[in-house]
Amino acid sequence: MSMSRFRSFFRRAYRLRPLEPQAHDHIAQLRVEGRNEARNLLLPYSIGLGYFALPAGAGGLVIETADFSVERLDALTSLWARLRLALLFKKKKSLVFPDFSVFCYGPKPERKRFTTFNQHMFNIGVSLDGDLIAAHPELLDGWDDETAPRGARGGPTVGNPLAIVVHLYYEETWGDIGGVLRRLSVPFDLIVTTTPGRERLVESIRREFPRAEIEVMDNRGRDVRPFLTLLERGRLDRYRYVCKLHGKKSTDGGRKSYMGSLWRRRLLFDLLAAPGLAQSILDLFERDPSIGMVGPGAFRLPSRTYSEALSWSTNRERVLELAERMGVPRDRFRLDFFGGTMFWVRPEALAPLRSLALSAEFPEEKGLLDGGLEHATERLFGAAVVAAGYRLADSDGYSAAIAGSGGAPTDERRTGLG
């Protein structure tokens, strides 16, 4: 072991102890400043879960947090902490930055909360110790900033080729979505659907986007039925392209609320919020008329990290029945869709799905976690595009942010019917 490496073991580490009990799904925020850079972190928080922070180079760390007490450790305890870090062979058990590393301590169930959170962030392409988070902290904090520069204001306007269609059930998700829309420089018409009893939300949207079209619909079919209703009425026919968004929260199935927020922000980032991405997607549509749908590649399913069985879940039989009604035989159907039902699309590419008139078939909301008509339809959008003679392409906000390339979408694979 070199002398510099030997000395590094004696650099003083820090212990972060939770200050007081919080909600079970509480996420702590802290800022850690090392020799060359500062990072904002999100960490799972509970009274039994603590952390060690270990500097990588000369000098100490400056740690700002309202959730933990911070103790600088003596040399012997620091050495013990570094030895523990060296024995963590699985990457998701620690966070490693250029200037410091972080890992947790506590009972096994509490430590599992950290590794599960870390793995989830990795799965949605927002690794906590990656460059994307450092460059775009809004993936953690959101875009709810009233002082943000304002770009295009939502229509309607004559001849505008783009409509952004947003369904909002959870009022608190408008902050993120509105913040992203305020920053767009491409012109668009804004169409918002929501449910009864959202008067304050409607007022907020009107203040920011006075020309937005807002329609209140029955609470049936989550975000899917309102979109199909607009499609079937012909309301989207005047546009060449439509970007479908919704206030995704995903607290069902035992998911933590912060998981839904992080998922939503990554979807928004891969569709609109990454620098230059919206214009790149519009350019791709103009350049390649064979592409009918563009969606976030990180959520295109099935994938290497999300099997076909998981992607089907309990919806296989119903999806295949609906596909047959669209004219796609069971033996030629290929599952390929964007999880979360957020995407860009040419309205005419959804003609096979539109012809089913499914908006009339959705029952009253029953809070189903899976197996509902909305879950089956989510898995049909891609197949409808292919049945109409088009293909799918991926968008990648990560490439836009890291490479500075404008995030040109890629056609990495083709949805087929056999």
JOVEN-V395040 format. One record per backbone hydrogen bond with DSSP energy under -1.0 kcal/mol. CO is the residue of the C=O (numbers start at 1). NH is the residue of the N-H. E is the energy in kcal/mol with one decimal. If there is no record, write none. Layout:
<<CO | NH | E> <CO | NH | E>>
This chain:
<<2 | 6 | -2.6> <3 | 7 | -2.6> <4 | 8 | -1.6> <7 | 10 | -2.0> <8 | 11 | -1.2> <13 | 73 | -2.9> <14 | 53 | -2.4> <15 | 71 | -2.4> <16 | 51 | -2.0> <17 | 69 | -2.6> <23 | 26 | -2.2> <26 | 45 | -2.0> <28 | 43 | -2.2> <30 | 41 | -3.2> <31 | 64 | -2.8> <32 | 39 | -2.7> <33 | 62 | -2.3> <37 | 34 | -3.1> <39 | 32 | -2.7> <41 | 30 | -1.8> <43 | 28 | -3.1> <46 | 49 | -1.8> <50 | 105 | -2.5> <51 | 16 | -3.4> <52 | 103 | -1.8> <53 | 14 | -2.4> <54 | 101 | -2.0> <62 | 33 | -2.8> <64 | 31 | -2.4> <67 | 19 | -2.3> <69 | 17 | -2.2> <71 | 15 | -2.8> <74 | 78 | -2.3> <75 | 79 | -2.2> <76 | 80 | -2.1> <77 | 81 | -2.3> <78 | 82 | -2.2> <79 | 83 | -2.2> <80 | 84 | -2.1> <81 | 85 | -2.2> <82 | 86 | -2.2> <83 | 87 | -1.0> <85 | 88 | -1.5> <87 | 89 | -1.4> <90 | 93 | -1.8> <91 | 94 | -1.8> <95 | 102 | -2.5> <99 | 56 | -2.9> <100 | 97 | -2.9> <101 | 54 | -2.7> <102 | 95 | -2.8> <103 | 52 | -3.0> <105 | 50 | -2.3> <107 | 111 | -2.4> <108 | 112 | -2.2> <110 | 114 | -1.0> <111 | 115 | -1.9> <112 | 116 | -2.8> <113 | 117 | -2.2> <114 | 118 | -2.7> <115 | 119 | -2.5> <116 | 120 | -2.5> <117 | 121 | -2.4> <118 | 122 | -1.9> <119 | 123 | -2.6> <120 | 124 | -1.7> <121 | 126 | -3.0> <122 | 125 | -1.6> <127 | 130 | -1.9> <130 | 134 | -1.1> <131 | 135 | -2.2> <132 | 136 | -2.2> <136 | 139 | -2.0> <137 | 140 | -1.8> <137 | 141 | -2.5> <138 | 142 | -2.9> <143 | 145 | -2.2> <145 | 148 | -1.7> <161 | 240 | -1.0> <161 | 241 | -2.5> <162 | 189 | -2.3> <163 | 243 | -2.6> <164 | 191 | -2.5> <165 | 245 | -3.1> <166 | 193 | -2.7> <167 | 247 | -2.2> <170 | 173 | -1.6> <171 | 174 | -1.7> <173 | 177 | -1.7> <174 | 178 | -3.7> <175 | 179 | -2.0> <176 | 180 | -2.1> <177 | 181 | -2.5> <178 | 182 | -2.4> <181 | 184 | -1.1> <182 | 151 | -3.3> <184 | 152 | -2.6> <188 | 155 | -1.5> <189 | 164 | -3.1> <190 | 213 | -2.5> <191 | 166 | -2.8> <192 | 215 | -2.7> <193 | 168 | -2.6> <194 | 217 | -3.2> <198 | 202 | -2.3> <199 | 203 | -2.3> <200 | 204 | -2.1> <201 | 205 | -2.4> <202 | 206 | -2.4> <203 | 207 | -2.0> <204 | 208 | -1.5> <205 | 209 | -3.3> <209 | 212 | -2.0> <213 | 192 | -3.4> <215 | 194 | -2.0> <218 | 220 | -2.1> <221 | 224 | -1.5> <221 | 225 | -1.6> <223 | 227 | -1.2> <224 | 228 | -2.5> <225 | 229 | -2.7> <226 | 230 | -1.9> <227 | 231 | -2.4> <228 | 232 | -3.2> <229 | 233 | -1.9> <230 | 235 | -1.8> <234 | 237 | -1.3> <236 | 239 | -1.5> <241 | 163 | -1.9> <242 | 345 | -2.5> <243 | 165 | -2.5> <244 | 343 | -1.1> <245 | 167 | -1.6> <246 | 248 | -2.4> <252 | 255 | -1.5> <256 | 260 | -1.3> <257 | 261 | -1.7> <258 | 262 | -2.5> <259 | 263 | -2.5> <260 | 264 | -2.7> <261 | 265 | -2.4> <262 | 266 | -2.1> <263 | 267 | -2.2> <264 | 268 | -2.6> <265 | 269 | -2.3> <266 | 270 | -2.2> <268 | 272 | -3.0> <268 | 273 | -2.4> <269 | 274 | -1.6> <274 | 277 | -2.0> <276 | 280 | -1.7> <277 | 281 | -2.4> <278 | 282 | -2.2> <279 | 283 | -2.6> <280 | 284 | -2.2> <281 | 285 | -2.3> <282 | 286 | -2.1> <283 | 287 | -2.4> <284 | 288 | -2.5> <288 | 291 | -1.6> <290 | 391 | -1.8> <292 | 346 | -2.3> <293 | 393 | -1.9> <294 | 344 | -3.3> <295 | 395 | -2.8> <296 | 299 | -1.9> <297 | 300 | -1.4> <299 | 339 | -3.0> <301 | 337 | -2.2> <306 | 303 | -2.8> <307 | 311 | -2.2> <308 | 312 | -2.4> <309 | 313 | -2.1> <312 | 315 | -2.1> <315 | 319 | -2.5> <316 | 320 | -2.5> <317 | 321 | -2.0> <318 | 322 | -2.2> <319 | 323 | -2.5> <320 | 324 | -2.1> <321 | 325 | -1.5> <322 | 326 | -1.2> <323 | 328 | -2.8> <324 | 327 | -1.3> <329 | 332 | -1.4> <330 | 333 | -1.1> <337 | 301 | -3.3> <338 | 341 | -1.6> <343 | 244 | -3.2> <344 | 294 | -2.1> <345 | 242 | -2.4> <346 | 349 | -1.7> <347 | 350 | -1.6> <348 | 351 | -1.4> <350 | 354 | -2.7> <351 | 355 | -2.1> <353 | 356 | -1.2> <354 | 357 | -1.6> <357 | 360 | -1.1> <358 | 361 | -2.4> <372 | 376 | -1.9> <373 | 377 | -2.7> <374 | 378 | -1.8> <377 | 380 | -2.0> <377 | 381 | -1.2> <380 | 384 | -2.6> <381 | 385 | -1.8> <382 | 386 | -1.9> <383 | 387 | -2.7> <384 | 388 | -1.5> <385 | 390 | -2.1> <386 | 389 | -1.9> <391 | 292 | -2.6> <391 | 293 | -1.4> <393 | 295 | -2.0> <394 | 410 | -2.2> <395 | 297 | -2.5> <396 | 400 | -1.4> <397 | 401 | -2.4> <398 | 402 | -3.0> <399 | 403 | -1.7> <410 | 394 | -3.9>>
